[in-house]
Amino acid sequence: MSRCMNVEEAREVSGRQMKVRGLCLTLWFVVIFALVAVASASDFTSFSYGVADPYTGDYKSQIESRAGDRVRGQYSLLDADGTRRTVDYAAGAEGFNANVRKDPALIPAAPLAFAAPAYPYGYGYPYGYNNLAYGYNNAAYGYGAYPYAFRRFY
């Protein structure tokens, strides 16, 4: 028993199907938009790195984490005097706050194995302003007469 629909019944069924399809499509967009909003609002990131180079004496590290608009972290480095400088910082709605501390040297400086001998200074050719050939004086390359030329004949 099949029954043929007239044009009015076909339009009514077609309109209901279109309303259901439109409602499903709208609901799908709302769900996707909500997921994107939740994912972007909960921004949780963190990173860290460290350098330890005994050849150049470069020792440093950093750790940082972010949760939404709040950032917390710490970095440290080895100063030239052997102390470790550590900075703990936090930034958020209240601003940027940093606490700096210096820790004492972990390894004290090694004492000298021996005292270096003190050599007298003054080896080599004296390039001063004196009676030698390269100074501004009465020597052979100076601005005056050659004194040894007159001494030869006396």
GUTOR-705798 format. One record per residue: x, y, z of N, C-alpha, C in turn; residue in three letters. Coordinates in steps of 0.1 Angstrom, whole numbers, plus 5000, padded with zeros to 4 digits. Layout:
<rs>
{{X, Y, Z}, {X, Y, Z}, {X, Y, Z}, ALA}
...
</rs>
This chain:
<rs>
{{5008, 4988, 5000}, {5000, 5000, 5000}, {5009, 5012, 5000}, MET}
{{5012, 5016, 4989}, {5020, 5029, 4989}, {5011, 5040, 4985}, SER}
{{5014, 5050, 4991}, {5005, 5062, 4989}, {5014, 5073, 4984}, ARG}
{{5009, 5080, 4974}, {5017, 5092, 4969}, {5014, 5104, 4976}, CYS}
{{5024, 5112, 4979}, {5022, 5125, 4986}, {5019, 5136, 4976}, MET}
{{5011, 5144, 4981}, {5008, 5156, 4972}, {5019, 5166, 4975}, ASN}
{{5019, 5177, 4968}, {5030, 5187, 4968}, {5030, 5194, 4982}, VAL}
{{5020, 5196, 4988}, {5020, 5202, 5001}, {5026, 5194, 5012}, GLU}
{{5023, 5181, 5012}, {5030, 5171, 5021}, {5045, 5170, 5019}, GLU}
{{5049, 5170, 5006}, {5063, 5170, 5003}, {5070, 5182, 5008}, ALA}
{{5064, 5194, 5006}, {5070, 5206, 5011}, {5072, 5206, 5026}, ARG}
{{5062, 5200, 5033}, {5062, 5200, 5048}, {5073, 5191, 5053}, GLU}
{{5075, 5179, 5047}, {5085, 5169, 5050}, {5099, 5175, 5047}, VAL}
{{5100, 5181, 5036}, {5113, 5187, 5031}, {5117, 5199, 5041}, SER}
{{5107, 5207, 5045}, {5110, 5218, 5054}, {5115, 5213, 5068}, GLY}
{{5109, 5202, 5073}, {5113, 5196, 5086}, {5127, 5190, 5085}, ARG}
{{5130, 5184, 5073}, {5144, 5179, 5072}, {5154, 5190, 5071}, GLN}
{{5151, 5201, 5065}, {5160, 5212, 5064}, {5162, 5218, 5078}, MET}
{{5151, 5219, 5086}, {5153, 5225, 5099}, {5162, 5216, 5108}, LYS}
{{5160, 5202, 5107}, {5169, 5193, 5114}, {5183, 5194, 5110}, VAL}
{{5185, 5195, 5097}, {5199, 5196, 5092}, {5205, 5210, 5096}, ARG}
{{5198, 5220, 5096}, {5203, 5233, 5100}, {5206, 5233, 5115}, GLY}
{{5197, 5227, 5123}, {5200, 5226, 5137}, {5212, 5218, 5140}, LEU}
{{5215, 5207, 5133}, {5227, 5198, 5135}, {5239, 5206, 5131}, CYS}
{{5239, 5213, 5120}, {5250, 5221, 5116}, {5253, 5232, 5126}, LEU}
{{5244, 5239, 5131}, {5246, 5249, 5141}, {5252, 5244, 5154}, THR}
{{5246, 5232, 5158}, {5251, 5226, 5170}, {5266, 5221, 5168}, LEU}
{{5269, 5216, 5156}, {5283, 5212, 5153}, {5292, 5224, 5154}, TRP}
{{5289, 5236, 5148}, {5297, 5248, 5149}, {5299, 5253, 5164}, PHE}
{{5288, 5252, 5172}, {5289, 5256, 5186}, {5298, 5247, 5193}, VAL}
{{5298, 5234, 5191}, {5307, 5225, 5198}, {5321, 5227, 5194}, VAL}
{{5324, 5229, 5181}, {5338, 5232, 5177}, {5343, 5245, 5182}, ILE}
{{5335, 5255, 5182}, {5338, 5268, 5188}, {5341, 5267, 5203}, PHE}
{{5334, 5260, 5210}, {5336, 5258, 5225}, {5349, 5251, 5227}, ALA}
{{5352, 5241, 5219}, {5365, 5233, 5221}, {5377, 5242, 5218}, LEU}
{{5376, 5250, 5208}, {5387, 5260, 5205}, {5388, 5270, 5216}, VAL}
{{5377, 5275, 5221}, {5378, 5285, 5232}, {5384, 5279, 5244}, ALA}
{{5381, 5267, 5248}, {5387, 5260, 5260}, {5402, 5257, 5257}, VAL}
{{5405, 5253, 5245}, {5419, 5250, 5243}, {5428, 5263, 5243}, ALA}
{{5423, 5274, 5238}, {5431, 5286, 5238}, {5431, 5293, 5252}, SER}
{{5421, 5291, 5260}, {5421, 5297, 5273}, {5430, 5289, 5283}, ALA}
{{5432, 5277, 5281}, {5441, 5269, 5290}, {5454, 5267, 5283}, SER}
{{5462, 5278, 5283}, {5476, 5278, 5277}, {5486, 5273, 5287}, ASP}
{{5489, 5260, 5287}, {5499, 5254, 5296}, {5511, 5251, 5288}, PHE}
{{5522, 5258, 5290}, {5534, 5255, 5283}, {5546, 5255, 5293}, THR}
{{5556, 5248, 5290}, {5568, 5249, 5298}, {5580, 5245, 5290}, SER}
{{5592, 5250, 5294}, {5604, 5247, 5287}, {5616, 5248, 5297}, PHE}
{{5627, 5242, 5293}, {5639, 5243, 5301}, {5651, 5240, 5292}, SER}
{{5662, 5245, 5296}, {5675, 5242, 5290}, {5686, 5244, 5299}, TYR}
{{5698, 5238, 5296}, {5710, 5240, 5304}, {5722, 5239, 5295}, GLY}
{{5732, 5246, 5299}, {5745, 5246, 5293}, {5756, 5243, 5303}, VAL}
{{5765, 5233, 5300}, {5776, 5230, 5309}, {5788, 5228, 5300}, ALA}
{{5796, 5239, 5298}, {5808, 5238, 5290}, {5821, 5241, 5298}, ASP}
{{5828, 5230, 5302}, {5840, 5232, 5310}, {5851, 5239, 5303}, PRO}
{{5851, 5238, 5290}, {5862, 5244, 5282}, {5862, 5260, 5283}, TYR}
{{5850, 5265, 5282}, {5848, 5280, 5282}, {5844, 5285, 5296}, THR}
{{5840, 5275, 5305}, {5835, 5279, 5318}, {5821, 5285, 5318}, GLY}
{{5813, 5281, 5308}, {5799, 5286, 5307}, {5790, 5276, 5313}, ASP}
{{5784, 5279, 5324}, {5774, 5271, 5331}, {5762, 5279, 5334}, TYR}
{{5750, 5275, 5328}, {5738, 5282, 5330}, {5726, 5273, 5327}, LYS}
{{5715, 5277, 5333}, {5702, 5269, 5330}, {5690, 5278, 5332}, SER}
{{5679, 5273, 5326}, {5667, 5281, 5328}, {5655, 5271, 5327}, GLN}
{{5645, 5274, 5336}, {5632, 5266, 5336}, {5621, 5277, 5337}, ILE}
{{5611, 5275, 5328}, {5600, 5284, 5328}, {5587, 5276, 5325}, GLU}
{{5576, 5280, 5331}, {5563, 5274, 5329}, {5552, 5285, 5328}, SER}
{{5542, 5283, 5320}, {5532, 5293, 5318}, {5518, 5286, 5319}, ARG}
{{5510, 5292, 5327}, {5496, 5287, 5329}, {5487, 5299, 5327}, ALA}
{{5480, 5300, 5316}, {5472, 5311, 5313}, {5480, 5324, 5311}, GLY}
{{5477, 5334, 5320}, {5485, 5346, 5319}, {5496, 5347, 5330}, ASP}
{{5498, 5336, 5337}, {5509, 5336, 5347}, {5521, 5329, 5342}, ARG}
{{5532, 5335, 5344}, {5545, 5329, 5341}, {5554, 5328, 5353}, VAL}
{{5560, 5316, 5355}, {5569, 5314, 5366}, {5581, 5308, 5361}, ARG}
{{5593, 5311, 5366}, {5605, 5305, 5361}, {5617, 5308, 5370}, GLY}
{{5628, 5302, 5366}, {5641, 5304, 5373}, {5652, 5302, 5363}, GLN}
{{5662, 5311, 5364}, {5674, 5309, 5357}, {5686, 5311, 5366}, TYR}
{{5697, 5304, 5363}, {5709, 5305, 5371}, {5721, 5305, 5362}, SER}
{{5732, 5311, 5366}, {5744, 5311, 5359}, {5756, 5312, 5368}, LEU}
{{5768, 5308, 5364}, {5780, 5308, 5372}, {5787, 5321, 5369}, LEU}
{{5789, 5329, 5379}, {5796, 5342, 5377}, {5811, 5340, 5376}, ASP}
{{5819, 5350, 5373}, {5833, 5349, 5371}, {5840, 5346, 5384}, ALA}
{{5835, 5350, 5396}, {5841, 5348, 5408}, {5838, 5334, 5414}, ASP}
{{5831, 5325, 5407}, {5828, 5312, 5411}, {5814, 5310, 5418}, GLY}
{{5808, 5321, 5421}, {5795, 5320, 5428}, {5784, 5318, 5417}, THR}
{{5773, 5311, 5422}, {5761, 5309, 5413}, {5751, 5319, 5416}, ARG}
{{5746, 5326, 5406}, {5736, 5336, 5407}, {5723, 5330, 5402}, ARG}
{{5712, 5330, 5410}, {5700, 5324, 5407}, {5689, 5334, 5408}, THR}
{{5680, 5335, 5398}, {5669, 5344, 5398}, {5656, 5336, 5396}, VAL}
{{5647, 5338, 5406}, {5634, 5332, 5406}, {5624, 5344, 5402}, ASP}
{{5616, 5341, 5392}, {5607, 5352, 5388}, {5593, 5347, 5385}, TYR}
{{5584, 5356, 5386}, {5570, 5354, 5384}, {5564, 5366, 5378}, ALA}
{{5555, 5364, 5368}, {5548, 5375, 5362}, {5533, 5372, 5360}, ALA}
{{5525, 5381, 5362}, {5510, 5379, 5360}, {5503, 5392, 5361}, GLY}
{{5491, 5392, 5366}, {5483, 5404, 5367}, {5489, 5414, 5376}, ALA}
{{5496, 5409, 5387}, {5502, 5418, 5396}, {5515, 5424, 5392}, GLU}
{{5520, 5420, 5381}, {5533, 5426, 5375}, {5544, 5415, 5376}, GLY}
{{5556, 5420, 5374}, {5568, 5412, 5374}, {5575, 5413, 5387}, PHE}
{{5578, 5401, 5393}, {5586, 5400, 5405}, {5597, 5391, 5404}, ASN}
{{5609, 5395, 5408}, {5621, 5387, 5407}, {5629, 5387, 5420}, ALA}
{{5633, 5375, 5424}, {5642, 5374, 5436}, {5655, 5369, 5432}, ASN}
{{5666, 5376, 5435}, {5679, 5372, 5431}, {5687, 5368, 5444}, VAL}
{{5694, 5357, 5442}, {5703, 5352, 5453}, {5716, 5347, 5448}, ARG}
{{5726, 5349, 5456}, {5740, 5344, 5452}, {5744, 5333, 5461}, LYS}
{{5747, 5321, 5456}, {5751, 5310, 5464}, {5766, 5310, 5463}, ASP}
{{5773, 5306, 5474}, {5787, 5305, 5475}, {5793, 5295, 5465}, PRO}
{{5806, 5297, 5462}, {5812, 5288, 5452}, {5812, 5274, 5457}, ALA}
{{5809, 5264, 5449}, {5809, 5250, 5453}, {5823, 5245, 5453}, LEU}
{{5832, 5249, 5444}, {5845, 5244, 5444}, {5854, 5256, 5446}, ILE}
{{5862, 5256, 5457}, {5871, 5268, 5459}, {5882, 5268, 5448}, PRO}
{{5888, 5279, 5446}, {5899, 5281, 5437}, {5911, 5273, 5441}, ALA}
{{5918, 5266, 5432}, {5929, 5258, 5435}, {5941, 5267, 5439}, ALA}
{{5949, 5264, 5449}, {5960, 5272, 5452}, {5971, 5270, 5442}, PRO}
{{5980, 5280, 5441}, {5991, 5279, 5432}, {6001, 5267, 5436}, LEU}
{{6005, 5260, 5426}, {6014, 5248, 5429}, {6028, 5253, 5433}, ALA}
{{6033, 5264, 5427}, {6046, 5270, 5430}, {6046, 5285, 5427}, PHE}
{{6055, 5292, 5433}, {6056, 5306, 5430}, {6064, 5308, 5417}, ALA}
{{6060, 5316, 5408}, {6067, 5318, 5396}, {6079, 5326, 5399}, ALA}
{{6091, 5323, 5393}, {6103, 5331, 5395}, {6101, 5345, 5389}, PRO}
{{6107, 5355, 5396}, {6106, 5369, 5391}, {6119, 5372, 5383}, ALA}
{{6117, 5373, 5370}, {6128, 5376, 5361}, {6129, 5391, 5360}, TYR}
{{6142, 5396, 5359}, {6143, 5411, 5358}, {6139, 5415, 5344}, PRO}
{{6133, 5427, 5344}, {6129, 5432, 5331}, {6140, 5441, 5325}, TYR}
{{6141, 5441, 5312}, {6151, 5449, 5306}, {6160, 5442, 5295}, GLY}
{{6156, 5430, 5292}, {6163, 5423, 5281}, {6159, 5429, 5268}, TYR}
{{6168, 5427, 5258}, {6166, 5432, 5245}, {6172, 5445, 5242}, GLY}
{{6169, 5451, 5231}, {6175, 5463, 5226}, {6168, 5475, 5232}, TYR}
{{6175, 5484, 5238}, {6169, 5496, 5245}, {6164, 5506, 5234}, PRO}
{{6151, 5508, 5232}, {6146, 5518, 5223}, {6142, 5531, 5230}, TYR}
{{6149, 5536, 5238}, {6146, 5548, 5246}, {6152, 5560, 5239}, GLY}
{{6150, 5572, 5246}, {6156, 5584, 5241}, {6169, 5586, 5248}, TYR}
{{6180, 5580, 5242}, {6193, 5580, 5248}, {6204, 5582, 5238}, ASN}
{{6216, 5578, 5241}, {6227, 5580, 5231}, {6228, 5568, 5222}, ASN}
{{6217, 5562, 5218}, {6218, 5551, 5208}, {6213, 5556, 5194}, LEU}
{{6214, 5547, 5185}, {6212, 5552, 5171}, {6197, 5555, 5168}, ALA}
{{6187, 5550, 5175}, {6174, 5552, 5172}, {6166, 5562, 5180}, TYR}
{{6173, 5570, 5188}, {6167, 5580, 5196}, {6168, 5594, 5190}, GLY}
{{6162, 5604, 5195}, {6163, 5618, 5191}, {6174, 5624, 5199}, TYR}
{{6187, 5622, 5195}, {6198, 5627, 5203}, {6210, 5630, 5194}, ASN}
{{6221, 5629, 5200}, {6234, 5632, 5192}, {6240, 5620, 5186}, ASN}
{{6233, 5609, 5184}, {6238, 5597, 5178}, {6239, 5599, 5163}, ALA}
{{6243, 5588, 5156}, {6245, 5589, 5142}, {6232, 5592, 5134}, ALA}
{{6221, 5588, 5139}, {6208, 5591, 5131}, {6200, 5602, 5138}, TYR}
{{6206, 5611, 5145}, {6199, 5622, 5152}, {6199, 5634, 5143}, GLY}
{{6196, 5645, 5149}, {6194, 5658, 5142}, {6207, 5666, 5143}, TYR}
{{6217, 5662, 5149}, {6229, 5670, 5151}, {6241, 5665, 5143}, GLY}
{{6253, 5670, 5145}, {6265, 5666, 5138}, {6269, 5652, 5144}, ALA}
{{6276, 5645, 5137}, {6281, 5632, 5141}, {6293, 5634, 5151}, TYR}
{{6291, 5631, 5163}, {6302, 5633, 5173}, {6314, 5625, 5171}, PRO}
{{6312, 5612, 5166}, {6324, 5604, 5164}, {6333, 5609, 5153}, TYR}
{{6327, 5617, 5144}, {6335, 5621, 5132}, {6346, 5631, 5137}, ALA}
{{6344, 5639, 5147}, {6353, 5648, 5152}, {6363, 5642, 5162}, PHE}
{{6359, 5631, 5168}, {6368, 5625, 5178}, {6379, 5617, 5171}, ARG}
{{6377, 5613, 5159}, {6386, 5605, 5151}, {6400, 5613, 5149}, ARG}
{{6399, 5625, 5146}, {6410, 5633, 5142}, {6418, 5640, 5153}, PHE}
{{6414, 5638, 5166}, {6421, 5645, 5177}, {6431, 5636, 5182}, TYR}
</rs>
